[in-house]
């Protein structure tokens, strides 16, 4: 979306900036700094790749648009015929950049489509403390519909406890503590949909920043998901309206085409996540100071045996890079 905004003008750009909460110049600088600083090692990896694909015979792309996205987002540029070979090429690129976690994102290319802007994320990390076979046991997970499922739970002792007004949770670290898995379990009687609707950035940030150094016996169900969604309606509801309107959209900064006015047709989001004994796979430098106290340490038990919210957190910024909800456990 940030790359697309670099080609937006007028009210189309203003609406996008309002939703982003930043003007495009500041957003570009912030994203470039974040991408450049992504940490990785042999125990964890967070990688991001961007690309722009355009219909070479129908669209004359602005050099400034391409250069801006190359400078700030490292975007690779591909002029292509937009036939079956392009579908295969796009999907091959996505599969490669997500380490095989996302195998395809395009099924076919409609005749009216002149450009794809694609962002691919890959996250792969080992737990700081890997679960062994004695930490894994069967238990019951109760879905949002009340169905009881027999699943495998991984249980361990964590040292960061999270508390919100209507939920509790914990943080479990990956190797080197650059990234962490965080979970929030709504209190008994609190509907998961109502809890998600009540979440806001300030409350979430406060909970992560003020995590208590208290012991937690935490049980996580093993889960694996593929998920895809078209984000157009959500983005429109958030205020990005003109960008999706064939008559009002102003993307004159992208370039020129004889096929008509350019607008956003779809925003497709696909993710994959797997949480198991060794760590987490998902396709979407600080020092650690440990305090010691002589006071009795409170202990909590949090078992994720009903719908919960999970996050993968960049610990340097307390920034959720993946966030989702487990409503049921796929067999």
C-alpha distance (Angstrom), angle and dihedral (degrees) to the residues before:
residue distance angle dihedral
X1 . . .
X2 3.79 . .
X3 3.80 90.7 .
X4 3.80 90.2 49.3
X5 3.81 91.1 49.6
X6 3.80 89.1 60.4
X7 3.79 86.6 70.8
X8 3.81 95.9 44.0
X9 3.77 123.1 102.1
X10 3.81 138.4 -173.7
X11 3.80 119.2 -5.8
X12 3.81 91.7 -7.9
X13 3.80 89.9 62.1
X14 3.81 93.2 41.6
X15 3.80 91.9 55.8
X16 3.80 91.8 48.9
X17 3.82 91.9 48.6
X18 3.81 90.7 49.8
X19 3.81 90.7 55.2
X20 3.81 93.1 43.8
X21 3.80 90.4 49.6
X22 3.81 89.4 -136.2
X23 3.77 136.7 77.5
X24 3.79 113.4 -108.8
X25 3.82 95.2 -107.7
X26 3.82 92.4 54.5
X27 3.80 91.4 42.8
X28 3.80 91.5 53.0
X29 3.80 92.0 50.9
X30 3.81 92.9 46.0
X31 3.80 94.6 48.0
X32 3.80 93.0 46.6
X33 3.81 91.3 52.1
X34 3.80 91.5 47.5
X35 3.81 94.6 48.8
X36 3.80 91.9 47.2
X37 3.79 92.1 51.1
X38 3.81 98.5 49.7
X39 3.82 105.9 133.4
X40 3.78 122.7 -138.7
X41 3.80 139.0 168.7
X42 3.79 138.5 161.6
X43 3.83 88.4 -78.7
X44 3.80 99.1 49.1
X45 3.76 138.9 15.4
X46 3.76 134.9 -171.5
X47 3.78 112.6 -179.9
X48 3.78 132.2 173.7
X49 3.81 128.4 -165.9
X50 3.80 131.3 -179.0
X51 3.77 132.9 -166.6
X52 3.79 140.7 177.3
X53 3.79 120.1 -148.9
X54 3.81 120.2 -172.5
X55 3.81 137.1 -179.7
X56 3.79 97.8 -107.3
X57 3.82 99.4 -156.7
X58 3.80 96.8 44.3
X59 3.80 104.3 39.2
X60 3.78 131.3 55.9
X61 3.79 103.5 -158.8
X62 3.80 121.5 -149.3
X63 3.83 110.6 -112.5
X64 3.83 89.0 -143.8
X65 3.81 90.9 56.7
X66 3.79 92.3 51.0
X67 3.80 93.5 44.0
X68 3.80 94.0 49.9
X69 3.79 91.7 51.8
X70 3.79 91.6 45.1
X71 3.81 91.8 50.2
X72 3.80 97.8 47.1
X73 3.80 103.9 25.8
X74 3.79 103.7 24.8
X75 3.79 87.3 -124.1
X76 3.79 116.0 -176.5
X77 3.81 113.5 -141.5
X78 3.79 125.3 -141.0
X79 3.80 126.1 -177.4
X80 3.80 106.8 -160.1
X81 3.82 142.3 167.8
X82 3.83 91.7 -116.2
X83 3.79 93.2 -130.8
X84 3.81 130.0 121.8
X85 3.79 90.9 -66.7
X86 3.81 89.6 58.9
X87 3.81 91.7 51.2
X88 3.80 88.6 53.6
X89 3.81 92.5 45.8
X90 3.82 93.7 50.3
X91 3.80 92.6 48.0
X92 3.80 91.6 46.7
X93 3.82 89.9 52.2
X94 3.82 92.2 49.3
X95 3.81 92.8 47.3
X96 3.80 91.3 50.0
X97 3.81 95.0 47.1
X98 3.83 93.2 48.6
X99 3.82 93.7 46.6
X100 3.79 90.4 -112.7
X101 3.81 95.0 -55.2
X102 3.83 93.7 114.9
X103 3.80 109.5 40.6
X104 3.79 100.2 -177.7
X105 3.79 141.7 1.9
X106 3.82 102.7 174.5
X107 3.83 124.4 57.6
X108 3.78 98.7 176.1
X109 3.79 137.7 -15.9
X110 3.83 116.6 -119.7
X111 3.80 115.9 -137.6
X112 3.82 91.6 -114.6
X113 3.82 95.3 56.7
X114 3.81 113.8 100.6
X115 3.82 103.4 167.8
X116 3.80 144.2 26.3
X117 3.80 122.1 -164.0
X118 3.79 108.9 -165.5
X119 3.80 132.3 -169.4
X120 3.81 119.7 -171.1
X121 3.80 126.5 -169.3
X122 3.78 129.1 -170.9
X123 3.79 125.4 -173.7
X124 3.79 123.7 179.7
X125 3.80 123.1 165.0
X126 3.79 142.7 156.8
X127 3.78 120.7 -131.1
X128 3.79 116.4 -105.6
X129 3.81 85.4 -123.7
X130 3.79 112.9 28.7
X131 3.80 115.9 -143.7
X132 3.80 115.5 -116.6
X133 3.80 126.2 -151.6
X134 3.80 92.1 -90.8
X135 3.81 89.8 59.9
X136 3.82 93.0 58.4
X137 3.80 121.8 81.2
X138 3.78 139.5 153.9
X139 3.76 120.5 -99.4
X140 3.78 142.9 153.4
X141 3.81 124.2 -87.5
X142 3.82 115.1 -166.1
X143 3.81 112.5 -149.2
X144 3.79 126.4 -142.0
X145 3.83 87.4 -97.9
X146 3.79 92.4 54.0
X147 3.80 96.2 -105.4
X148 3.80 115.1 144.7
X149 3.80 116.3 -134.7
X150 3.79 127.3 -171.0
X151 3.81 106.7 -132.8
X152 3.79 140.4 159.3
X153 3.81 116.6 -98.6
X154 3.80 125.1 -159.7
X155 3.81 111.9 -148.9
X156 3.78 127.8 -164.3
X157 3.79 143.0 145.6
X158 3.80 116.1 -98.1
X159 3.80 130.0 -173.4
X160 3.81 103.8 -147.0
X161 3.81 120.9 74.1
X162 3.82 123.7 -166.4
X163 3.81 124.3 -155.0
X164 3.78 129.6 -176.2
X165 3.80 128.9 170.5
X166 3.81 92.0 -94.2
X167 3.81 104.8 17.5
X168 3.79 145.4 39.8
X169 3.76 133.1 -154.6
X170 3.77 148.4 144.0
X171 3.79 145.6 -120.0
X172 3.81 121.8 -120.0
X173 3.79 116.2 -169.2
X174 3.77 132.3 -135.7
X175 3.83 121.7 -143.2
X176 3.83 113.5 -54.4
X177 3.83 90.7 7.5
X178 3.80 93.9 -104.1
X179 3.81 88.0 125.2
X180 3.79 133.3 24.5
X181 3.79 141.9 -171.7
X182 3.79 113.6 -125.4
X183 3.79 126.9 -171.4
X184 3.80 132.1 -168.8
X185 3.81 119.8 -162.7
X186 3.82 115.5 -164.9
X187 3.79 114.1 -128.1
X188 3.80 118.3 -97.9
X189 3.79 108.7 -76.4
X190 3.83 94.4 22.8
X191 3.81 111.5 118.5
X192 3.81 112.9 -128.3
X193 3.82 92.8 -133.3
X194 3.80 91.3 50.9
X195 3.80 89.9 48.1
X196 3.81 92.6 51.3
X197 3.81 90.4 47.6
X198 3.81 89.6 52.8
X199 3.81 94.7 51.5
X200 3.78 116.0 105.1
X201 3.78 133.8 174.8
X202 3.81 94.8 -107.4
X203 3.81 95.5 51.6
X204 3.79 92.0 44.8
X205 3.80 92.9 48.1
X206 3.81 91.3 48.2
X207 3.81 91.8 50.5
X208 3.80 93.1 50.7
X209 3.81 94.5 42.8
X210 3.80 93.3 47.6
X211 3.80 98.4 42.4
X212 3.80 107.6 154.9
X213 3.82 120.2 -121.3
X214 3.80 93.2 -125.4
X215 3.81 131.8 129.4
X216 3.79 117.1 -100.0
X217 3.79 127.1 -171.2
X218 3.80 95.8 -148.0
X219 3.80 128.0 -171.5
X220 3.81 119.5 -165.6
X221 3.81 122.6 -172.9
X222 3.78 114.4 -131.4
X223 3.80 107.2 -111.9
X224 3.79 141.3 170.8
X225 3.79 127.1 -171.8
X226 3.77 143.5 179.0
X227 3.80 111.6 -160.9
X228 3.77 134.1 176.4
X229 3.78 132.7 175.6
X230 3.80 139.6 169.9
X231 3.81 106.0 -125.8
X232 3.81 100.3 -163.6
X233 3.81 97.7 103.8
X234 3.80 92.3 44.6
X235 3.80 93.1 50.4
X236 3.80 91.4 46.5
X237 3.81 89.7 51.6
X238 3.81 88.6 51.4
X239 3.81 91.0 54.8
X240 3.81 107.3 -89.6
X241 3.80 94.5 122.1
X242 3.80 111.3 137.2
X243 3.81 93.5 50.9
X244 3.82 89.4 68.7
X245 3.83 95.1 43.7
X246 3.84 113.3 97.2
X247 3.81 90.6 -151.4
X248 3.81 102.1 39.6
X249 3.81 103.2 35.5
X250 3.80 114.5 111.6
X251 3.79 112.3 -162.4
X252 3.77 94.6 146.1
X253 3.80 88.8 134.5
X254 3.81 90.6 69.2
X255 3.78 96.0 61.9
X256 3.78 143.4 -97.7
X257 3.78 133.4 -57.2
X258 3.78 134.2 173.3
X259 3.80 92.2 -143.7
X260 3.82 95.5 81.7
X261 3.79 138.9 -92.5
X262 3.81 116.1 -18.5
X263 3.80 119.2 -124.6
X264 3.80 137.4 156.4
X265 3.79 109.9 -88.0
X266 3.79 99.9 178.9
X267 3.78 141.2 -5.6
X268 3.80 106.3 -152.6
X269 3.79 119.4 -164.7
X270 3.81 122.0 -171.6
X271 3.77 126.9 177.1
X272 3.77 139.5 176.1
X273 3.78 125.6 -164.7
X274 3.78 133.4 176.5
X275 3.81 123.7 -176.8
X276 3.81 115.2 -172.5
X277 3.82 143.8 138.6
X278 3.80 98.3 -64.9
X279 3.79 97.8 40.9
X280 3.78 144.2 -82.7
X281 3.78 136.4 -47.7
X282 3.77 118.7 -167.9
X283 3.81 133.8 169.5
X284 3.73 105.6 -156.1
X285 21.76 98.8 59.7
X286 3.74 112.8 -106.8
X287 3.76 134.1 123.8
X288 3.78 121.6 -121.0
X289 3.79 116.3 -132.5
X290 3.81 115.9 -165.1
X291 3.78 117.2 -162.3
X292 3.78 122.5 -151.4
X293 3.78 121.6 -152.1
X294 3.77 132.8 -172.6
X295 3.79 92.1 -149.6
X296 3.83 118.8 101.6
X297 3.81 109.4 -88.9
X298 3.79 117.7 -133.2
X299 3.79 115.5 -126.1
X300 3.80 126.1 -148.2
X301 3.78 133.9 -169.4
X302 3.80 118.2 -145.8
X303 3.80 117.8 176.9
X304 3.79 115.0 -177.8
X305 3.80 93.6 -144.6
X306 3.80 97.0 135.8
X307 3.84 133.4 39.1
X308 3.81 112.8 -47.0
X309 3.80 142.7 167.9
X310 3.80 119.3 -114.4
X311 3.79 132.6 -169.4
X312 3.78 138.7 -174.4
X313 3.79 104.8 -141.5
X314 3.80 131.3 -155.3
X315 3.81 96.6 -140.9
X316 3.81 95.6 -157.7
X317 3.81 91.1 65.2
X318 3.84 101.0 18.0
X319 3.79 83.4 -121.7
X320 3.82 122.6 155.1
X321 3.81 106.1 -134.9
X322 3.81 92.3 177.6
X323 3.79 125.4 24.7
X324 3.77 129.5 173.7
X325 3.78 146.4 140.2
X326 3.80 128.3 -113.6
X327 3.81 107.2 -143.1
X328 3.80 96.9 163.8
X329 3.80 137.3 -4.9
X330 3.80 114.7 -109.3
X331 3.78 113.6 -133.0
